[in-house]
Amino acid sequence: MATSTPISPRLALKLNRPTLESLFHIDYDWWKQQEREARVYLQSHLCSEHQEQLADLKEIEQVDSVNPETAEVQCMDLVQHTLRTHCALHEGYLTHHTALVDAVFRVFLANGNQPLTPYDLSEEIGRPGQERTILRTLSGRRIYKGLRPVSE
């Protein structure tokens, strides 16, 4: 009977290391596990008009959001809905001066957290050719703002 040799943790990490074709997203469970408040960080990405309007919002308020392609109605947090339907459409939402991690996070906020590859992200943030930098940043030991590969 053949016995299997356990794989070392270092080899397992190399075998599962994300690639340029790997999909990434915001892992909101990471925020809960780290006991951090994602909502506060989300509000920091609102435009100045909505930061003022929603500053006193104490509870999570839900709104109905209609997908324009599928007509599917889903319940969504007001802050996320405002980011997607208003703030992300402003010219200054993403600039070349926006920090890399913030820019990637904003892309996921704007697209409803639909998973993207580093190639897609480099195009979306207006930094073509930076896909390897994005991959290194998002797949390193440190997790930035819950930006992680999609679990299989």
Biotite code that builds the C-alpha atoms (Angstrom):
import biotite.structure as struc

atoms = struc.array([
    struc.Atom([0.000, 0.000, 0.000], chain_id="A", res_id=1, res_name="MET", atom_name="CA", element="C"),
    struc.Atom([1.399, 3.357, -1.033], chain_id="A", res_id=2, res_name="ALA", atom_name="CA", element="C"),
    struc.Atom([1.563, 6.060, 1.559], chain_id="A", res_id=3, res_name="THR", atom_name="CA", element="C"),
    struc.Atom([1.233, 9.695, 0.679], chain_id="A", res_id=4, res_name="SER", atom_name="CA", element="C"),
    struc.Atom([3.874, 12.124, 1.726], chain_id="A", res_id=5, res_name="THR", atom_name="CA", element="C"),
    struc.Atom([2.485, 15.290, 3.277], chain_id="A", res_id=6, res_name="PRO", atom_name="CA", element="C"),
    struc.Atom([3.132, 18.458, 1.311], chain_id="A", res_id=7, res_name="ILE", atom_name="CA", element="C"),
    struc.Atom([5.115, 21.064, 3.167], chain_id="A", res_id=8, res_name="SER", atom_name="CA", element="C"),
    struc.Atom([3.270, 24.326, 3.894], chain_id="A", res_id=9, res_name="PRO", atom_name="CA", element="C"),
    struc.Atom([5.831, 26.232, 1.793], chain_id="A", res_id=10, res_name="ARG", atom_name="CA", element="C"),
    struc.Atom([5.245, 23.966, -1.239], chain_id="A", res_id=11, res_name="LEU", atom_name="CA", element="C"),
    struc.Atom([1.471, 24.150, -0.757], chain_id="A", res_id=12, res_name="ALA", atom_name="CA", element="C"),
    struc.Atom([1.702, 27.958, -0.835], chain_id="A", res_id=13, res_name="LEU", atom_name="CA", element="C"),
    struc.Atom([3.691, 27.842, -4.073], chain_id="A", res_id=14, res_name="LYS", atom_name="CA", element="C"),
    struc.Atom([1.194, 25.436, -5.658], chain_id="A", res_id=15, res_name="LEU", atom_name="CA", element="C"),
    struc.Atom([-1.742, 27.678, -4.739], chain_id="A", res_id=16, res_name="ASN", atom_name="CA", element="C"),
    struc.Atom([-0.072, 30.999, -5.471], chain_id="A", res_id=17, res_name="ARG", atom_name="CA", element="C"),
    struc.Atom([-2.285, 33.341, -7.492], chain_id="A", res_id=18, res_name="PRO", atom_name="CA", element="C"),
    struc.Atom([-1.326, 34.106, -11.078], chain_id="A", res_id=19, res_name="THR", atom_name="CA", element="C"),
    struc.Atom([-2.068, 36.936, -13.493], chain_id="A", res_id=20, res_name="LEU", atom_name="CA", element="C"),
    struc.Atom([-5.201, 34.996, -14.498], chain_id="A", res_id=21, res_name="GLU", atom_name="CA", element="C"),
    struc.Atom([-6.454, 34.593, -10.910], chain_id="A", res_id=22, res_name="SER", atom_name="CA", element="C"),
    struc.Atom([-9.606, 36.404, -9.923], chain_id="A", res_id=23, res_name="LEU", atom_name="CA", element="C"),
    struc.Atom([-9.581, 38.832, -6.989], chain_id="A", res_id=24, res_name="PHE", atom_name="CA", element="C"),
    struc.Atom([-12.354, 40.565, -5.035], chain_id="A", res_id=25, res_name="HIS", atom_name="CA", element="C"),
    struc.Atom([-13.091, 42.283, -1.723], chain_id="A", res_id=26, res_name="ILE", atom_name="CA", element="C"),
    struc.Atom([-13.459, 39.583, 0.918], chain_id="A", res_id=27, res_name="ASP", atom_name="CA", element="C"),
    struc.Atom([-15.878, 41.151, 3.400], chain_id="A", res_id=28, res_name="TYR", atom_name="CA", element="C"),
    struc.Atom([-15.424, 38.140, 5.720], chain_id="A", res_id=29, res_name="ASP", atom_name="CA", element="C"),
    struc.Atom([-11.800, 39.257, 6.155], chain_id="A", res_id=30, res_name="TRP", atom_name="CA", element="C"),
    struc.Atom([-13.079, 42.550, 7.569], chain_id="A", res_id=31, res_name="TRP", atom_name="CA", element="C"),
    struc.Atom([-15.207, 40.653, 10.119], chain_id="A", res_id=32, res_name="LYS", atom_name="CA", element="C"),
    struc.Atom([-12.355, 38.313, 11.055], chain_id="A", res_id=33, res_name="GLN", atom_name="CA", element="C"),
    struc.Atom([-10.031, 41.265, 11.591], chain_id="A", res_id=34, res_name="GLN", atom_name="CA", element="C"),
    struc.Atom([-12.734, 42.974, 13.664], chain_id="A", res_id=35, res_name="GLU", atom_name="CA", element="C"),
    struc.Atom([-12.490, 46.013, 11.423], chain_id="A", res_id=36, res_name="ARG", atom_name="CA", element="C"),
    struc.Atom([-15.341, 48.206, 10.300], chain_id="A", res_id=37, res_name="GLU", atom_name="CA", element="C"),
    struc.Atom([-15.595, 48.020, 6.524], chain_id="A", res_id=38, res_name="ALA", atom_name="CA", element="C"),
    struc.Atom([-18.393, 50.566, 6.556], chain_id="A", res_id=39, res_name="ARG", atom_name="CA", element="C"),
    struc.Atom([-16.111, 53.337, 7.837], chain_id="A", res_id=40, res_name="VAL", atom_name="CA", element="C"),
    struc.Atom([-13.626, 52.613, 5.071], chain_id="A", res_id=41, res_name="TYR", atom_name="CA", element="C"),
    struc.Atom([-16.421, 52.479, 2.481], chain_id="A", res_id=42, res_name="LEU", atom_name="CA", element="C"),
    struc.Atom([-17.675, 55.890, 3.582], chain_id="A", res_id=43, res_name="GLN", atom_name="CA", element="C"),
    struc.Atom([-14.196, 57.353, 3.056], chain_id="A", res_id=44, res_name="SER", atom_name="CA", element="C"),
    struc.Atom([-14.596, 56.616, -0.671], chain_id="A", res_id=45, res_name="HIS", atom_name="CA", element="C"),
    struc.Atom([-17.815, 58.614, -0.999], chain_id="A", res_id=46, res_name="LEU", atom_name="CA", element="C"),
    struc.Atom([-17.683, 61.935, -2.836], chain_id="A", res_id=47, res_name="CYS", atom_name="CA", element="C"),
    struc.Atom([-17.643, 64.989, -0.551], chain_id="A", res_id=48, res_name="SER", atom_name="CA", element="C"),
    struc.Atom([-21.353, 65.631, -1.179], chain_id="A", res_id=49, res_name="GLU", atom_name="CA", element="C"),
    struc.Atom([-22.341, 62.172, 0.025], chain_id="A", res_id=50, res_name="HIS", atom_name="CA", element="C"),
    struc.Atom([-19.818, 62.058, 2.845], chain_id="A", res_id=51, res_name="GLN", atom_name="CA", element="C"),
    struc.Atom([-21.666, 65.039, 4.277], chain_id="A", res_id=52, res_name="GLU", atom_name="CA", element="C"),
    struc.Atom([-25.143, 63.633, 3.568], chain_id="A", res_id=53, res_name="GLN", atom_name="CA", element="C"),
    struc.Atom([-24.404, 60.191, 5.025], chain_id="A", res_id=54, res_name="LEU", atom_name="CA", element="C"),
    struc.Atom([-22.108, 61.263, 7.871], chain_id="A", res_id=55, res_name="ALA", atom_name="CA", element="C"),
    struc.Atom([-24.797, 60.825, 10.538], chain_id="A", res_id=56, res_name="ASP", atom_name="CA", element="C"),
    struc.Atom([-26.005, 57.474, 9.224], chain_id="A", res_id=57, res_name="LEU", atom_name="CA", element="C"),
    struc.Atom([-25.776, 55.242, 12.315], chain_id="A", res_id=58, res_name="LYS", atom_name="CA", element="C"),
    struc.Atom([-27.474, 52.066, 11.110], chain_id="A", res_id=59, res_name="GLU", atom_name="CA", element="C"),
    struc.Atom([-27.038, 50.132, 7.904], chain_id="A", res_id=60, res_name="ILE", atom_name="CA", element="C"),
    struc.Atom([-29.807, 51.304, 5.614], chain_id="A", res_id=61, res_name="GLU", atom_name="CA", element="C"),
    struc.Atom([-30.850, 49.021, 2.778], chain_id="A", res_id=62, res_name="GLN", atom_name="CA", element="C"),
    struc.Atom([-32.174, 50.142, -0.622], chain_id="A", res_id=63, res_name="VAL", atom_name="CA", element="C"),
    struc.Atom([-33.445, 48.214, -3.624], chain_id="A", res_id=64, res_name="ASP", atom_name="CA", element="C"),
    struc.Atom([-31.075, 48.241, -6.564], chain_id="A", res_id=65, res_name="SER", atom_name="CA", element="C"),
    struc.Atom([-32.064, 47.153, -10.074], chain_id="A", res_id=66, res_name="VAL", atom_name="CA", element="C"),
    struc.Atom([-29.469, 45.536, -12.326], chain_id="A", res_id=67, res_name="ASN", atom_name="CA", element="C"),
    struc.Atom([-29.829, 47.394, -15.657], chain_id="A", res_id=68, res_name="PRO", atom_name="CA", element="C"),
    struc.Atom([-28.801, 44.323, -17.677], chain_id="A", res_id=69, res_name="GLU", atom_name="CA", element="C"),
    struc.Atom([-30.890, 41.637, -15.990], chain_id="A", res_id=70, res_name="THR", atom_name="CA", element="C"),
    struc.Atom([-33.597, 43.734, -14.274], chain_id="A", res_id=71, res_name="ALA", atom_name="CA", element="C"),
    struc.Atom([-32.859, 41.721, -11.137], chain_id="A", res_id=72, res_name="GLU", atom_name="CA", element="C"),
    struc.Atom([-33.710, 43.597, -7.946], chain_id="A", res_id=73, res_name="VAL", atom_name="CA", element="C"),
    struc.Atom([-31.397, 43.130, -5.011], chain_id="A", res_id=74, res_name="GLN", atom_name="CA", element="C"),
    struc.Atom([-31.222, 44.695, -1.598], chain_id="A", res_id=75, res_name="CYS", atom_name="CA", element="C"),
    struc.Atom([-28.037, 46.724, -1.138], chain_id="A", res_id=76, res_name="MET", atom_name="CA", element="C"),
    struc.Atom([-26.430, 48.819, 1.561], chain_id="A", res_id=77, res_name="ASP", atom_name="CA", element="C"),
    struc.Atom([-27.135, 52.528, 0.942], chain_id="A", res_id=78, res_name="LEU", atom_name="CA", element="C"),
    struc.Atom([-23.440, 53.459, 1.118], chain_id="A", res_id=79, res_name="VAL", atom_name="CA", element="C"),
    struc.Atom([-22.453, 50.838, -1.473], chain_id="A", res_id=80, res_name="GLN", atom_name="CA", element="C"),
    struc.Atom([-25.393, 51.803, -3.669], chain_id="A", res_id=81, res_name="HIS", atom_name="CA", element="C"),
    struc.Atom([-24.410, 55.489, -3.510], chain_id="A", res_id=82, res_name="THR", atom_name="CA", element="C"),
    struc.Atom([-20.809, 54.645, -4.353], chain_id="A", res_id=83, res_name="LEU", atom_name="CA", element="C"),
    struc.Atom([-21.844, 52.603, -7.398], chain_id="A", res_id=84, res_name="ARG", atom_name="CA", element="C"),
    struc.Atom([-24.559, 54.832, -8.789], chain_id="A", res_id=85, res_name="THR", atom_name="CA", element="C"),
    struc.Atom([-23.148, 58.271, -8.068], chain_id="A", res_id=86, res_name="HIS", atom_name="CA", element="C"),
    struc.Atom([-19.651, 58.678, -6.604], chain_id="A", res_id=87, res_name="CYS", atom_name="CA", element="C"),
    struc.Atom([-17.908, 56.185, -8.912], chain_id="A", res_id=88, res_name="ALA", atom_name="CA", element="C"),
    struc.Atom([-19.237, 58.102, -11.910], chain_id="A", res_id=89, res_name="LEU", atom_name="CA", element="C"),
    struc.Atom([-17.416, 61.307, -10.922], chain_id="A", res_id=90, res_name="HIS", atom_name="CA", element="C"),
    struc.Atom([-14.283, 62.221, -12.831], chain_id="A", res_id=91, res_name="GLU", atom_name="CA", element="C"),
    struc.Atom([-12.075, 62.308, -9.722], chain_id="A", res_id=92, res_name="GLY", atom_name="CA", element="C"),
    struc.Atom([-13.134, 58.896, -8.369], chain_id="A", res_id=93, res_name="TYR", atom_name="CA", element="C"),
    struc.Atom([-10.030, 57.233, -9.841], chain_id="A", res_id=94, res_name="LEU", atom_name="CA", element="C"),
    struc.Atom([-6.940, 59.223, -10.726], chain_id="A", res_id=95, res_name="THR", atom_name="CA", element="C"),
    struc.Atom([-3.277, 58.418, -11.328], chain_id="A", res_id=96, res_name="HIS", atom_name="CA", element="C"),
    struc.Atom([-2.653, 59.812, -7.845], chain_id="A", res_id=97, res_name="HIS", atom_name="CA", element="C"),
    struc.Atom([-5.000, 57.348, -6.126], chain_id="A", res_id=98, res_name="THR", atom_name="CA", element="C"),
    struc.Atom([-2.951, 54.826, -4.148], chain_id="A", res_id=99, res_name="ALA", atom_name="CA", element="C"),
    struc.Atom([-2.854, 51.397, -5.824], chain_id="A", res_id=100, res_name="LEU", atom_name="CA", element="C"),
    struc.Atom([-4.762, 49.544, -3.096], chain_id="A", res_id=101, res_name="VAL", atom_name="CA", element="C"),
    struc.Atom([-7.399, 52.291, -2.883], chain_id="A", res_id=102, res_name="ASP", atom_name="CA", element="C"),
    struc.Atom([-7.763, 52.334, -6.675], chain_id="A", res_id=103, res_name="ALA", atom_name="CA", element="C"),
    struc.Atom([-8.287, 48.553, -6.820], chain_id="A", res_id=104, res_name="VAL", atom_name="CA", element="C"),
    struc.Atom([-10.736, 48.728, -3.916], chain_id="A", res_id=105, res_name="PHE", atom_name="CA", element="C"),
    struc.Atom([-12.670, 51.495, -5.690], chain_id="A", res_id=106, res_name="ARG", atom_name="CA", element="C"),
    struc.Atom([-12.907, 49.409, -8.860], chain_id="A", res_id=107, res_name="VAL", atom_name="CA", element="C"),
    struc.Atom([-14.537, 46.603, -6.894], chain_id="A", res_id=108, res_name="PHE", atom_name="CA", element="C"),
    struc.Atom([-16.890, 49.065, -5.207], chain_id="A", res_id=109, res_name="LEU", atom_name="CA", element="C"),
    struc.Atom([-17.891, 50.468, -8.587], chain_id="A", res_id=110, res_name="ALA", atom_name="CA", element="C"),
    struc.Atom([-18.453, 47.073, -10.234], chain_id="A", res_id=111, res_name="ASN", atom_name="CA", element="C"),
    struc.Atom([-20.395, 45.473, -7.379], chain_id="A", res_id=112, res_name="GLY", atom_name="CA", element="C"),
    struc.Atom([-17.404, 43.388, -6.273], chain_id="A", res_id=113, res_name="ASN", atom_name="CA", element="C"),
    struc.Atom([-17.369, 41.334, -9.467], chain_id="A", res_id=114, res_name="GLN", atom_name="CA", element="C"),
    struc.Atom([-14.057, 39.384, -9.482], chain_id="A", res_id=115, res_name="PRO", atom_name="CA", element="C"),
    struc.Atom([-11.309, 40.635, -11.795], chain_id="A", res_id=116, res_name="LEU", atom_name="CA", element="C"),
    struc.Atom([-7.820, 39.521, -12.794], chain_id="A", res_id=117, res_name="THR", atom_name="CA", element="C"),
    struc.Atom([-4.731, 41.703, -12.348], chain_id="A", res_id=118, res_name="PRO", atom_name="CA", element="C"),
    struc.Atom([-4.880, 42.332, -16.114], chain_id="A", res_id=119, res_name="TYR", atom_name="CA", element="C"),
    struc.Atom([-8.442, 43.643, -15.802], chain_id="A", res_id=120, res_name="ASP", atom_name="CA", element="C"),
    struc.Atom([-7.560, 45.705, -12.752], chain_id="A", res_id=121, res_name="LEU", atom_name="CA", element="C"),
    struc.Atom([-4.562, 47.373, -14.405], chain_id="A", res_id=122, res_name="SER", atom_name="CA", element="C"),
    struc.Atom([-6.840, 48.522, -17.233], chain_id="A", res_id=123, res_name="GLU", atom_name="CA", element="C"),
    struc.Atom([-9.656, 49.607, -14.923], chain_id="A", res_id=124, res_name="GLU", atom_name="CA", element="C"),
    struc.Atom([-7.401, 51.772, -12.764], chain_id="A", res_id=125, res_name="ILE", atom_name="CA", element="C"),
    struc.Atom([-5.741, 53.303, -15.807], chain_id="A", res_id=126, res_name="GLY", atom_name="CA", element="C"),
    struc.Atom([-2.336, 51.758, -15.216], chain_id="A", res_id=127, res_name="ARG", atom_name="CA", element="C"),
    struc.Atom([-1.747, 49.384, -18.130], chain_id="A", res_id=128, res_name="PRO", atom_name="CA", element="C"),
    struc.Atom([1.340, 47.258, -17.706], chain_id="A", res_id=129, res_name="GLY", atom_name="CA", element="C"),
    struc.Atom([1.053, 47.258, -13.891], chain_id="A", res_id=130, res_name="GLN", atom_name="CA", element="C"),
    struc.Atom([-0.589, 43.834, -13.647], chain_id="A", res_id=131, res_name="GLU", atom_name="CA", element="C"),
    struc.Atom([2.502, 42.206, -12.080], chain_id="A", res_id=132, res_name="ARG", atom_name="CA", element="C"),
    struc.Atom([2.683, 44.931, -9.435], chain_id="A", res_id=133, res_name="THR", atom_name="CA", element="C"),
    struc.Atom([-1.010, 44.436, -8.694], chain_id="A", res_id=134, res_name="ILE", atom_name="CA", element="C"),
    struc.Atom([-0.512, 40.666, -8.466], chain_id="A", res_id=135, res_name="LEU", atom_name="CA", element="C"),
    struc.Atom([2.454, 41.029, -6.091], chain_id="A", res_id=136, res_name="ARG", atom_name="CA", element="C"),
    struc.Atom([0.537, 43.488, -3.933], chain_id="A", res_id=137, res_name="THR", atom_name="CA", element="C"),
    struc.Atom([-2.650, 41.435, -3.707], chain_id="A", res_id=138, res_name="LEU", atom_name="CA", element="C"),
    struc.Atom([-1.049, 38.013, -3.331], chain_id="A", res_id=139, res_name="SER", atom_name="CA", element="C"),
    struc.Atom([1.628, 38.778, -0.762], chain_id="A", res_id=140, res_name="GLY", atom_name="CA", element="C"),
    struc.Atom([1.551, 37.743, 2.869], chain_id="A", res_id=141, res_name="ARG", atom_name="CA", element="C"),
    struc.Atom([-0.101, 40.979, 3.937], chain_id="A", res_id=142, res_name="ARG", atom_name="CA", element="C"),
    struc.Atom([-3.765, 41.376, 3.036], chain_id="A", res_id=143, res_name="ILE", atom_name="CA", element="C"),
    struc.Atom([-4.705, 44.908, 2.093], chain_id="A", res_id=144, res_name="TYR", atom_name="CA", element="C"),
    struc.Atom([-8.288, 46.014, 2.796], chain_id="A", res_id=145, res_name="LYS", atom_name="CA", element="C"),
    struc.Atom([-9.643, 42.483, 2.313], chain_id="A", res_id=146, res_name="GLY", atom_name="CA", element="C"),
    struc.Atom([-8.466, 42.331, -1.314], chain_id="A", res_id=147, res_name="LEU", atom_name="CA", element="C"),
    struc.Atom([-7.938, 38.616, -1.872], chain_id="A", res_id=148, res_name="ARG", atom_name="CA", element="C"),
    struc.Atom([-8.108, 35.914, -4.514], chain_id="A", res_id=149, res_name="PRO", atom_name="CA", element="C"),
    struc.Atom([-11.528, 34.371, -4.985], chain_id="A", res_id=150, res_name="VAL", atom_name="CA", element="C"),
    struc.Atom([-11.696, 31.038, -3.139], chain_id="A", res_id=151, res_name="SER", atom_name="CA", element="C"),
    struc.Atom([-12.348, 28.042, -5.309], chain_id="A", res_id=152, res_name="GLU", atom_name="CA", element="C"),
])
